Each structure stands twice: as C-alpha cells, then as structure tokens.
Amino acid sequence: MESQRAEYLVHTYADAILRIGHTWLGDLDDAKDICQTVLIGLLEDGRTFPNVGQERAWVVRCTVNACKNWKKSAWFRRRAPLEEGLHLSAEMPEPGESPLLEQVNALPPKYRQVLYLRYYEGYQVKEIAELLGQSPALVSTHLARARAKLRQRLEGSCYDG
C-alpha cells in the first residue's frame, strides 16, 4: 500500500516539484533535494483530498514552503556557488537550452516563480496569489513586469519567436 502511494506521488508530482524547485532555487541539484524532501514529507503525512486539484495545490504549497525553508537555511546562505569555479574550465552551453529559457532563467526569482506557475503549471492569478501567500494585485504586477523584462531582453537577442 505504502509503495503504491509512493509510486503514485512520484509519477504524478515529481516533475512539477522539480520544476518549481528549480524556478525558486535556480539550481537543478537543489531542486532534486527539494523534490525528495517534499515527496517523503507527503508520503509520511498520508493526507487524502477530495479531488486532484486540491491535492495538487497542496503539493505546490508544500514545495514552495520547502523552497523558502531551504533558502533560509544556514547551509544555503553560506555555501559558495559552483559558478565561481567555472573560469577554470571551458564553458559549454547546456544541451537543449533555448534562448527563451535562458532569458526566463535570468529573471529575478520573484518573476521566474510567477511566470512558471502561470504559464507552465497553468494557474490563474488568484490561485498563484494563494499558493505564494501574496495578493492577486502583487502577482499581476510581477507577471506584467516579468513579461516586460522578458520582452525587452528578447528584443535585444536573435530570438524572434
């Protein structure tokens, strides 16, 4: 029974948790750690929900909270980014990176987060506000500013679509 629940959680939510974690933390390895932490927490909690939408919202909320806690941790604040050592090796572009994704990832976290939840996860402004504990007006402002910054960055690049 427990293994079925674990399998269900992994197949249903691991990708979304990873993406949210990467959006919040900007690092795939940290996002994997968050994914593992959230999935174990969900498995141990054993909560059930009347419908999938409520369960998904709960998973997103748990993920956002885990990311916030991760960023507040002493370990996260004191570590040195791996990028500091990049000058020692040849730079190679990430396989499959698109100019659009590069520009989205270059945005400040508060803009990346709302863009991800709106356009990748399909949440409405009101739902994003509830998930992030912000007002809908603030979420709308962040979305508008994120789109404007993205548009400005893309106009200067060779990306046309």
N, CA, C and O atoms as a DFTB+ gen file, in Angstrom:
644 C
 N C O
     1  1       0.830      -1.200       0.000
     2  2       0.000       0.000       0.000
     3  2       0.873       1.262       0.000
     4  3       0.657       2.184      -0.786
     5  1       1.872       1.279       0.907
     6  2       2.747       2.439       1.002
     7  2       3.575       2.608      -0.271
     8  3       3.809       3.730      -0.721
     9  1       4.017       1.492      -0.847
    10  2       4.812       1.593      -2.072
    11  2       3.953       2.084      -3.235
    12  3       4.453       2.788      -4.112
    13  1       2.675       1.724      -3.256
    14  2       1.768       2.221      -4.297
    15  2       1.574       3.725      -4.157
    16  3       1.556       4.449      -5.153
    17  1       1.429       4.192      -2.924
    18  2       1.270       5.628      -2.677
    19  2       2.539       6.372      -3.103
    20  3       2.460       7.430      -3.728
    21  1       3.694       5.823      -2.768
    22  2       4.961       6.453      -3.151
    23  2       5.086       6.515      -4.667
    24  3       5.481       7.542      -5.219
    25  1       4.754       5.434      -5.329
    26  2       4.827       5.392      -6.789
    27  2       3.870       6.414      -7.406
    28  3       4.226       7.105      -8.361
    29  1       2.665       6.507      -6.862
    30  2       1.675       7.475      -7.346
    31  2       2.204       8.899      -7.201
    32  3       2.130       9.686      -8.144
    33  1       2.741       9.238      -6.020
    34  2       3.249      10.591      -5.788
    35  2       4.395      10.931      -6.735
    36  3       4.448      12.031      -7.284
    37  1       5.307       9.991      -6.923
    38  2       6.449      10.242      -7.806
    39  2       5.985      10.446      -9.242
    40  3       6.394      11.405      -9.896
    41  1       5.139       9.557      -9.732
    42  2       4.684       9.665     -11.126
    43  2       3.810      10.893     -11.361
    44  3       3.830      11.477     -12.444
    45  1       3.053      11.279     -10.356
    46  2       2.119      12.383     -10.527
    47  2       2.770      13.748     -10.309
    48  3       2.471      14.698     -11.033
    49  1       3.656      13.854      -9.316
    50  2       4.108      15.182      -8.891
    51  2       5.606      15.457      -8.983
    52  3       6.006      16.615      -8.858
    53  1       6.438      14.468      -9.190
    54  2       7.885      14.697      -9.157
    55  2       8.324      15.749     -10.168
    56  3       9.147      16.606      -9.847
    57  1       7.790      15.696     -11.373
    58  2       8.185      16.660     -12.408
    59  2       7.802      18.080     -12.002
    60  3       8.609      19.000     -12.134
    61  1       6.594      18.262     -11.517
    62  2       6.138      19.600     -11.104
    63  2       6.967      20.107      -9.924
    64  3       7.348      21.277      -9.893
    65  1       7.246      19.242      -8.961
    66  2       8.049      19.639      -7.801
    67  2       9.445      20.047      -8.248
    68  3       9.979      21.052      -7.780
    69  1      10.040      19.270      -9.152
    70  2      11.367      19.609      -9.673
    71  2      11.369      20.965     -10.368
    72  3      12.269      21.779     -10.165
    73  1      10.366      21.191     -11.177
    74  2      10.304      22.459     -11.915
    75  2      10.109      23.648     -10.973
    76  3      10.754      24.685     -11.133
    77  1       9.237      23.497     -10.014
    78  2       9.014      24.585      -9.049
    79  2      10.298      24.818      -8.248
    80  3      10.706      25.960      -8.037
    81  1      10.924      23.738      -7.809
    82  2      12.171      23.869      -7.058
    83  2      13.253      24.567      -7.865
    84  3      13.977      25.416      -7.347
    85  1      13.357      24.207      -9.122
    86  2      14.366      24.847      -9.984
    87  2      14.035      26.321     -10.195
    88  3      14.932      27.163     -10.217
    89  1      12.765      26.630     -10.347
    90  2      12.341      28.017     -10.519
    91  2      12.685      28.844      -9.281
    92  3      13.161      29.973      -9.400
    93  1      12.449      28.293      -8.113
    94  2      12.703      29.016      -6.876
    95  2      14.192      29.107      -6.548
    96  3      14.671      30.147      -6.095
    97  1      14.910      28.033      -6.776
    98  2      16.287      27.968      -6.294
    99  2      17.330      28.187      -7.379
   100  3      18.479      28.513      -7.081
   101  1      16.932      28.007      -8.646
   102  2      17.857      28.246      -9.744
   103  2      18.926      27.189      -9.906
   104  3      19.900      27.408     -10.627
   105  1      18.774      26.053      -9.258
   106  2      19.780      25.008      -9.324
   107  2      19.079      23.654      -9.372
   108  3      18.239      23.359      -8.522
   109  1      19.418      22.840     -10.352
   110  2      18.754      21.554     -10.533
   111  2      19.050      20.594      -9.379
   112  3      18.166      19.857      -8.944
   113  1      20.276      20.599      -8.888
   114  2      20.607      19.701      -7.779
   115  2      19.841      20.069      -6.513
   116  3      19.360      19.190      -5.797
   117  1      19.727      21.357      -6.238
   118  2      18.922      21.788      -5.094
   119  2      17.453      21.412      -5.310
   120  3      16.764      21.007      -4.374
   121  1      16.987      21.550      -6.541
   122  2      15.593      21.196      -6.853
   123  2      15.358      19.705      -6.634
   124  3      14.287      19.307      -6.176
   125  1      16.348      18.880      -6.955
   126  2      16.220      17.431      -6.707
   127  2      16.131      17.142      -5.213
   128  3      15.355      16.289      -4.783
   129  1      16.931      17.861      -4.426
   130  2      16.860      17.694      -2.971
   131  2      15.487      18.097      -2.442
   132  3      14.920      17.420      -1.585
   133  1      14.962      19.197      -2.956
   134  2      13.628      19.655      -2.552
   135  2      12.590      18.617      -2.952
   136  3      11.684      18.314      -2.175
   137  1      12.714      18.076      -4.146
   138  2      11.766      17.075      -4.630
   139  2      11.742      15.877      -3.684
   140  3      10.674      15.404      -3.296
   141  1      12.906      15.399      -3.324
   142  2      12.982      14.259      -2.414
   143  2      12.377      14.605      -1.065
   144  3      11.622      13.813      -0.501
   145  1      12.699      15.772      -0.545
   146  2      12.182      16.197       0.754
   147  2      10.659      16.281       0.737
   148  3       9.992      15.792       1.649
   149  1      10.118      16.902      -0.302
   150  2       8.661      17.075      -0.396
   151  2       7.964      15.732      -0.564
   152  3       6.957      15.469       0.095
   153  1       8.483      14.891      -1.430
   154  2       7.838      13.584      -1.648
   155  2       7.849      12.727      -0.385
   156  3       6.856      12.066      -0.079
   157  1       8.943      12.733       0.337
   158  2       8.999      11.973       1.592
   159  2       8.014      12.562       2.600
   160  3       7.310      11.830       3.296
   161  1       7.975      13.886       2.670
   162  2       7.028      14.542       3.573
   163  2       5.588      14.207       3.238
   164  3       4.781      13.958       4.134
   165  1       5.258      14.201       1.949
   166  2       3.899      13.875       1.522
   167  2       3.557      12.427       1.835
   168  3       2.435      12.114       2.232
   169  1       4.522      11.560       1.653
   170  2       4.306      10.142       1.933
   171  2       4.092       9.911       3.424
   172  3       3.214       9.144       3.818
   173  1       4.889      10.570       4.246
   174  2       4.753      10.423       5.692
   175  2       3.473      11.056       6.215
   176  3       2.881      10.565       7.177
   177  1       3.040      12.153       5.582
   178  2       1.839      12.863       6.031
   179  2       0.582      12.017       5.832
   180  3      -0.288      11.985       6.702
   181  1       0.485      11.338       4.702
   182  2      -0.637      10.450       4.428
   183  2      -1.970      11.142       4.255
   184  3      -3.009      10.487       4.332
   185  1      -1.977      12.408       4.029
   186  2      -3.204      13.181       3.847
   187  2      -3.945      12.734       2.589
   188  3      -3.316      12.361       1.599
   189  1      -5.259      12.768       2.622
   190  2      -6.071      12.490       1.425
   191  2      -6.919      13.717       1.126
   192  3      -7.241      14.503       2.017
   193  1      -7.269      13.862      -0.127
   194  2      -8.003      15.033      -0.575
   195  2      -9.224      14.605      -1.377
   196  3      -9.220      13.543      -1.999
   197  1     -10.285      15.440      -1.364
   198  2     -11.499      15.072      -2.094
   199  2     -11.327      15.076      -3.610
   200  3     -12.043      14.367      -4.317
   201  1     -10.367      15.883      -4.122
   202  2     -10.147      15.884      -5.572
   203  2      -8.678      16.182      -5.878
   204  3      -7.920      16.639      -5.022
   205  1      -8.311      15.911      -7.111
   206  2      -6.921      16.047      -7.545
   207  2      -6.463      17.507      -7.510
   208  3      -5.300      17.780      -7.211
   209  1      -7.352      18.437      -7.808
   210  2      -6.985      19.854      -7.806
   211  2      -6.531      20.323      -6.437
   212  3      -5.556      21.066      -6.322
   213  1      -7.233      19.894      -5.400
   214  2      -6.846      20.274      -4.043
   215  2      -5.527      19.608      -3.647
   216  3      -4.686      20.213      -2.983
   217  1      -5.366      18.370      -4.060
   218  2      -4.125      17.657      -3.761
   219  2      -2.947      18.337      -4.451
   220  3      -1.892      18.521      -3.843
   221  1      -3.120      18.713      -5.722
   222  2      -2.059      19.376      -6.482
   223  2      -1.700      20.731      -5.851
   224  3      -0.525      21.083      -5.754
   225  1      -2.711      21.476      -5.431
   226  2      -2.463      22.765      -4.777
   227  2      -1.681      22.556      -3.476
   228  3      -0.793      23.343      -3.150
   229  1      -2.010      21.506      -2.744
   230  2      -1.299      21.195      -1.509
   231  2       0.164      20.850      -1.804
   232  3       1.063      21.294      -1.090
   233  1       0.398      20.071      -2.839
   234  2       1.764      19.694      -3.217
   235  2       2.558      20.937      -3.613
   236  3       3.715      21.085      -3.217
   237  1       1.945      21.828      -4.391
   238  2       2.626      23.067      -4.793
   239  2       2.954      23.907      -3.566
   240  3       4.055      24.445      -3.451
   241  1       1.993      24.020      -2.648
   242  2       2.206      24.804      -1.431
   243  2       3.335      24.212      -0.594
   244  3       4.182      24.947      -0.086
   245  1       3.350      22.886      -0.448
   246  2       4.427      22.216       0.298
   247  2       5.776      22.468      -0.364
   248  3       6.777      22.686       0.318
   249  1       5.799      22.438      -1.685
   250  2       7.044      22.665      -2.424
   251  2       7.543      24.089      -2.233
   252  3       8.728      24.309      -1.984
   253  1       6.641      25.056      -2.350
   254  2       7.012      26.461      -2.159
   255  2       7.546      26.666      -0.741
   256  3       8.562      27.334      -0.550
   257  1       6.866      26.093       0.251
   258  2       7.329      26.226       1.634
   259  2       8.695      25.580       1.830
   260  3       9.551      26.133       2.522
   261  1       8.903      24.416       1.227
   262  2      10.202      23.743       1.333
   263  2      11.303      24.597       0.702
   264  3      12.413      24.675       1.231
   265  1      10.998      25.229      -0.414
   266  2      11.981      26.109      -1.071
   267  2      12.301      27.315      -0.195
   268  3      13.460      27.712      -0.077
   269  1      11.274      27.896       0.418
   270  2      11.506      29.035       1.315
   271  2      12.390      28.613       2.485
   272  3      13.329      29.324       2.844
   273  1      12.093      27.466       3.076
   274  2      12.902      26.972       4.196
   275  2      14.334      26.689       3.758
   276  3      15.282      26.967       4.493
   277  1      14.485      26.140       2.570
   278  2      15.806      25.833       2.014
   279  2      16.631      27.114       1.885
   280  3      17.806      27.149       2.252
   281  1      15.999      28.162       1.359
   282  2      16.714      29.426       1.159
   283  2      17.049      30.114       2.481
   284  3      17.997      30.897       2.548
   285  1      16.280      29.827       3.530
   286  2      16.548      30.421       4.841
   287  2      17.614      29.646       5.611
   288  3      18.158      30.155       6.592
   289  1      17.914      28.443       5.187
   290  2      18.839      27.592       5.938
   291  2      20.252      28.172       5.921
   292  3      20.667      28.822       4.962
   293  1      20.973      27.919       7.001
   294  2      22.351      28.403       7.103
   295  2      23.219      27.783       6.006
   296  3      24.089      28.450       5.447
   297  1      22.979      26.518       5.706
   298  2      23.762      25.852       4.671
   299  2      23.617      26.576       3.338
   300  3      24.610      26.825       2.655
   301  1      22.400      26.910       2.969
   302  2      22.152      27.576       1.688
   303  2      22.813      28.949       1.655
   304  3      23.411      29.324       0.646
   305  1      22.711      29.700       2.747
   306  2      23.238      31.060       2.776
   307  2      24.762      31.102       2.803
   308  3      25.354      32.078       2.343
   309  1      25.407      30.067       3.329
   310  2      26.860      30.095       3.493
   311  2      27.638      29.406       2.386
   312  3      28.859      29.549       2.314
   313  1      26.984      28.690       1.556
   314  2      27.723      27.951       0.537
   315  2      28.178      28.880      -0.587
   316  3      27.596      29.943      -0.803
   317  1      29.213      28.470      -1.288
   318  2      29.721      29.236      -2.428
   319  2      29.156      28.603      -3.696
   320  3      29.149      27.379      -3.831
   321  1      28.688      29.423      -4.612
   322  2      28.135      28.863      -5.841
   323  2      29.214      28.174      -6.676
   324  3      30.360      28.621      -6.724
   325  1      28.837      27.104      -7.316
   326  2      29.753      26.347      -8.164
   327  2      30.267      27.202      -9.324
   328  3      31.362      26.971      -9.837
   329  1      29.476      28.180      -9.728
   330  2      29.842      29.035     -10.856
   331  2      31.150      29.793     -10.617
   332  3      31.808      30.215     -11.567
   333  1      31.524      29.964      -9.337
   334  2      32.768      30.672      -9.039
   335  2      33.984      29.941      -9.598
   336  3      35.019      30.562      -9.838
   337  1      33.873      28.641      -9.807
   338  2      34.981      27.864     -10.340
   339  2      34.898      27.631     -11.836
   340  3      35.740      26.928     -12.396
   341  1      33.901      28.205     -12.495
   342  2      33.730      27.968     -13.932
   343  2      34.881      28.512     -14.770
   344  3      35.156      27.992     -15.851
   345  1      35.547      29.536     -14.293
   346  2      36.646      30.105     -15.072
   347  2      37.808      29.119     -15.227
   348  3      38.699      29.322     -16.050
   349  1      37.787      28.065     -14.439
   350  2      38.847      27.067     -14.505
   351  2      38.654      26.069     -15.634
   352  3      39.594      25.369     -16.011
   353  1      37.450      25.998     -16.174
   354  2      37.191      25.045     -17.240
   355  2      36.563      25.752     -18.437
   356  3      36.112      26.893     -18.338
   357  1      36.543      25.056     -19.559
   358  2      35.936      25.623     -20.760
   359  2      34.429      25.666     -20.596
   360  3      33.822      24.725     -20.086
   361  1      33.832      26.761     -21.032
   362  2      32.378      26.878     -20.944
   363  2      31.727      26.137     -22.092
   364  3      32.145      26.238     -23.246
   365  1      30.696      25.392     -21.748
   366  2      29.931      24.676     -22.759
   367  2      28.467      24.998     -22.539
   368  3      27.994      24.969     -21.403
   369  1      27.741      25.304     -23.605
   370  2      26.323      25.596     -23.437
   371  2      25.571      24.349     -22.993
   372  3      25.934      23.226     -23.342
   373  1      24.522      24.570     -22.222
   374  2      23.668      23.471     -21.780
   375  2      22.941      22.891     -22.985
   376  3      22.417      23.642     -23.807
   377  1      22.900      21.564     -23.103
   378  2      22.187      20.971     -24.231
   379  2      20.692      21.234     -24.114
   380  3      20.098      21.072     -23.047
   381  1      20.098      21.641     -25.225
   382  2      18.655      21.849     -25.265
   383  2      18.195      23.186     -24.719
   384  3      16.995      23.461     -24.737
   385  1      19.094      24.029     -24.235
   386  2      18.688      25.333     -23.715
   387  2      18.232      26.209     -24.876
   388  3      18.906      26.312     -25.901
   389  1      17.116      26.813     -24.700
   390  2      16.621      27.734     -25.725
   391  2      16.913      29.156     -25.287
   392  3      17.061      29.421     -24.094
   393  1      16.996      30.070     -26.235
   394  2      17.213      31.474     -25.857
   395  2      16.098      31.981     -24.936
   396  3      16.355      32.779     -24.035
   397  1      14.884      31.527     -25.156
   398  2      13.773      31.963     -24.308
   399  2      13.967      31.463     -22.882
   400  3      13.806      32.226     -21.929
   401  1      14.312      30.189     -22.729
   402  2      14.517      29.627     -21.401
   403  2      15.684      30.310     -20.698
   404  3      15.617      30.575     -19.498
   405  1      16.738      30.592     -21.426
   406  2      17.880      31.293     -20.840
   407  2      17.447      32.655     -20.312
   408  3      17.851      33.059     -19.221
   409  1      16.633      33.358     -21.077
   410  2      16.179      34.682     -20.659
   411  2      15.228      34.597     -19.470
   412  3      15.275      35.444     -18.577
   413  1      14.364      33.582     -19.451
   414  2      13.460      33.398     -18.307
   415  2      14.276      33.100     -17.058
   416  3      14.009      33.662     -15.996
   417  1      15.264      32.225     -17.173
   418  2      16.096      31.869     -16.019
   419  2      16.951      33.031     -15.535
   420  3      17.401      33.028     -14.389
   421  1      17.180      34.018     -16.382
   422  2      17.972      35.179     -15.997
   423  2      17.148      36.211     -15.225
   424  3      17.707      37.148     -14.655
   425  1      15.840      36.047     -15.204
   426  2      14.971      36.979     -14.473
   427  2      15.133      36.777     -12.971
   428  3      15.523      35.698     -12.526
   429  1      14.836      37.815     -12.190
   430  2      14.864      37.654     -10.726
   431  2      13.861      36.582     -10.286
   432  3      12.847      36.374     -10.954
   433  1      14.134      35.907      -9.179
   434  2      13.278      34.800      -8.726
   435  2      11.794      35.144      -8.607
   436  3      10.944      34.327      -8.962
   437  1      11.473      36.332      -8.117
   438  2      10.057      36.665      -7.938
   439  2       9.316      36.692      -9.277
   440  3       8.113      36.436      -9.319
   441  1      10.011      36.997     -10.360
   442  2       9.393      36.998     -11.678
   443  2       9.374      35.598     -12.286
   444  3       8.388      35.191     -12.901
   445  1      10.483      34.863     -12.107
   446  2      10.534      33.478     -12.611
   447  2       9.422      32.638     -11.999
   448  3       8.781      31.848     -12.693
   449  1       9.194      32.806     -10.709
   450  2       8.217      31.993      -9.991
   451  2       6.807      32.190     -10.545
   452  3       6.106      31.219     -10.830
   453  1       6.396      33.443     -10.697
   454  2       5.028      33.680     -11.180
   455  2       4.890      33.270     -12.644
   456  3       3.843      32.757     -13.040
   457  1       5.926      33.486     -13.454
   458  2       5.874      33.041     -14.855
   459  2       5.718      31.531     -14.929
   460  3       4.920      31.016     -15.711
   461  1       6.488      30.827     -14.106
   462  2       6.401      29.374     -14.124
   463  2       4.997      28.908     -13.724
   464  3       4.382      28.111     -14.432
   465  1       4.501      29.395     -12.613
   466  2       3.188      28.940     -12.139
   467  2       2.079      29.303     -13.124
   468  3       1.125      28.544     -13.296
   469  1       2.203      30.452     -13.766
   470  2       1.153      30.890     -14.702
   471  2       1.216      30.125     -16.024
   472  3       0.203      29.592     -16.477
   473  1       2.384      30.069     -16.639
   474  2       2.470      29.557     -17.999
   475  2       2.863      28.081     -18.108
   476  3       2.530      27.432     -19.099
   477  1       3.555      27.547     -17.119
   478  2       3.934      26.138     -17.175
   479  2       2.958      25.254     -16.405
   480  3       2.645      24.142     -16.832
   481  1       2.475      25.760     -15.256
   482  2       1.552      24.975     -14.444
   483  2       0.092      25.335     -14.725
   484  3      -0.810      24.579     -14.363
   485  1      -0.147      26.480     -15.364
   486  2      -1.499      26.845     -15.767
   487  2      -2.378      27.430     -14.672
   488  3      -3.601      27.454     -14.811
   489  1      -1.777      27.902     -13.589
   490  2      -2.570      28.505     -12.517
   491  2      -3.017      29.917     -12.897
   492  3      -2.323      30.625     -13.626
   493  1      -4.166      30.304     -12.400
   494  2      -4.674      31.651     -12.585
   495  2      -4.039      32.565     -11.531
   496  3      -3.464      32.087     -10.553
   497  1      -4.147      33.878     -11.738
   498  2      -3.522      34.856     -10.845
   499  2      -3.989      34.655      -9.401
   500  3      -3.172      34.661      -8.480
   501  1      -5.261      34.483      -9.206
   502  2      -5.808      34.311      -7.854
   503  2      -5.233      33.053      -7.192
   504  3      -4.915      33.067      -6.003
   505  1      -5.103      31.988      -7.949
   506  2      -4.547      30.743      -7.413
   507  2      -3.068      30.906      -7.070
   508  3      -2.606      30.403      -6.046
   509  1      -2.332      31.607      -7.925
   510  2      -0.912      31.852      -7.666
   511  2      -0.762      32.669      -6.385
   512  3       0.110      32.396      -5.559
   513  1      -1.617      33.669      -6.231
   514  2      -1.579      34.510      -5.033
   515  2      -1.787      33.667      -3.776
   516  3      -1.093      33.854      -2.777
   517  1      -2.729      32.753      -3.826
   518  2      -2.983      31.876      -2.676
   519  2      -1.790      30.960      -2.414
   520  3      -1.393      30.760      -1.266
   521  1      -1.222      30.407      -3.482
   522  2      -0.092      29.490      -3.329
   523  2       1.146      30.177      -2.754
   524  3       1.881      29.585      -1.963
   525  1       1.371      31.421      -3.155
   526  2       2.560      32.142      -2.722
   527  2       2.333      33.009      -1.494
   528  3       3.274      33.588      -0.952
   529  1       1.069      33.098      -1.052
   530  2       0.762      33.939       0.105
   531  2       0.907      35.413      -0.196
   532  3       1.323      36.194       0.659
   533  1       0.560      35.793      -1.424
   534  2       0.655      37.185      -1.850
   535  2      -0.720      37.653      -2.307
   536  3      -1.641      36.851      -2.461
   537  1      -0.849      38.950      -2.520
   538  2      -2.117      39.472      -3.023
   539  2      -2.181      39.260      -4.539
   540  3      -1.147      39.226      -5.207
   541  1      -3.405      39.116      -5.085
   542  2      -3.528      38.987      -6.543
   543  2      -2.949      40.196      -7.285
   544  3      -2.405      40.054      -8.380
   545  1      -3.067      41.377      -6.688
   546  2      -2.528      42.581      -7.329
   547  2      -1.008      42.485      -7.468
   548  3      -0.446      42.858      -8.498
   549  1      -0.351      41.983      -6.424
   550  2       1.110      41.838      -6.475
   551  2       1.511      40.796      -7.516
   552  3       2.470      40.994      -8.262
   553  1       0.781      39.700      -7.563
   554  2       1.073      38.657      -8.555
   555  2       0.899      39.224      -9.966
   556  3       1.735      38.988     -10.838
   557  1      -0.181      39.969     -10.189
   558  2      -0.411      40.587     -11.503
   559  2       0.711      41.556     -11.856
   560  3       1.162      41.599     -13.001
   561  1       1.157      42.326     -10.884
   562  2       2.253      43.263     -11.111
   563  2       3.530      42.517     -11.476
   564  3       4.235      42.903     -12.408
   565  1       3.825      41.451     -10.742
   566  2       5.024      40.663     -11.041
   567  2       4.942      40.021     -12.425
   568  3       5.936      39.966     -13.149
   569  1       3.762      39.540     -12.787
   570  2       3.597      38.960     -14.124
   571  2       3.819      40.007     -15.206
   572  3       4.520      39.755     -16.186
   573  1       3.229      41.169     -15.030
   574  2       3.372      42.238     -16.029
   575  2       4.837      42.666     -16.151
   576  3       5.351      42.834     -17.257
   577  1       5.493      42.839     -15.022
   578  2       6.899      43.248     -15.053
   579  2       7.786      42.155     -15.649
   580  3       8.736      42.443     -16.377
   581  1       7.470      40.909     -15.334
   582  2       8.247      39.796     -15.876
   583  2       8.112      39.737     -17.390
   584  3       9.101      39.558     -18.100
   585  1       6.881      39.889     -17.884
   586  2       6.674      39.871     -19.340
   587  2       7.393      41.042     -20.002
   588  3       7.978      40.880     -21.073
   589  1       7.357      42.220     -19.377
   590  2       8.021      43.388     -19.943
   591  2       9.544      43.182     -19.983
   592  3      10.188      43.486     -20.986
   593  1      10.106      42.668     -18.896
   594  2      11.551      42.417     -18.853
   595  2      11.947      41.359     -19.893
   596  3      12.968      41.482     -20.569
   597  1      11.128      40.339     -19.998
   598  2      11.399      39.276     -20.957
   599  2      11.324      39.814     -22.381
   600  3      12.184      39.512     -23.208
   601  1      10.307      40.603     -22.667
   602  2      10.156      41.205     -23.999
   603  2      11.364      42.076     -24.324
   604  3      11.902      42.022     -25.430
   605  1      11.783      42.879     -23.348
   606  2      12.939      43.766     -23.545
   607  2      14.207      42.955     -23.805
   608  3      14.994      43.304     -24.685
   609  1      14.407      41.895     -23.061
   610  2      15.599      41.059     -23.248
   611  2      15.572      40.353     -24.605
   612  3      16.600      40.246     -25.274
   613  1      14.404      39.878     -25.003
   614  2      14.313      39.129     -26.255
   615  2      14.445      40.024     -27.476
   616  3      14.906      39.569     -28.524
   617  1      14.052      41.283     -27.362
   618  2      14.207      42.203     -28.482
   619  2      15.679      42.424     -28.800
   620  3      16.037      42.681     -29.949
   621  1      16.525      42.326     -27.794
   622  2      17.952      42.510     -27.982
   623  2      18.673      41.239     -28.425
   624  3      19.863      41.272     -28.740
   625  1      17.951      40.121     -28.450
   626  2      18.595      38.874     -28.840
   627  2      18.179      38.482     -30.243
   628  3      17.406      39.184     -30.895
   629  1      18.690      37.372     -30.694
   630  2      18.362      36.906     -32.054
   631  2      17.088      36.080     -32.075
   632  3      16.691      35.584     -33.130
   633  1      16.435      35.922     -30.916
   634  2      15.223      35.095     -30.843
   635  2      14.031      35.886     -31.384
   636  3      13.749      36.986     -30.909
   637  1      13.344      35.339     -32.358
   638  2      12.221      36.050     -32.979
   639  2      10.873      35.442     -32.634
   640  3       9.857      36.003     -33.045
   641  1      10.796      34.368     -31.930
   642  2       9.502      33.759     -31.726
   643  2       9.291      33.378     -30.373
   644  3       8.233      32.845     -30.039
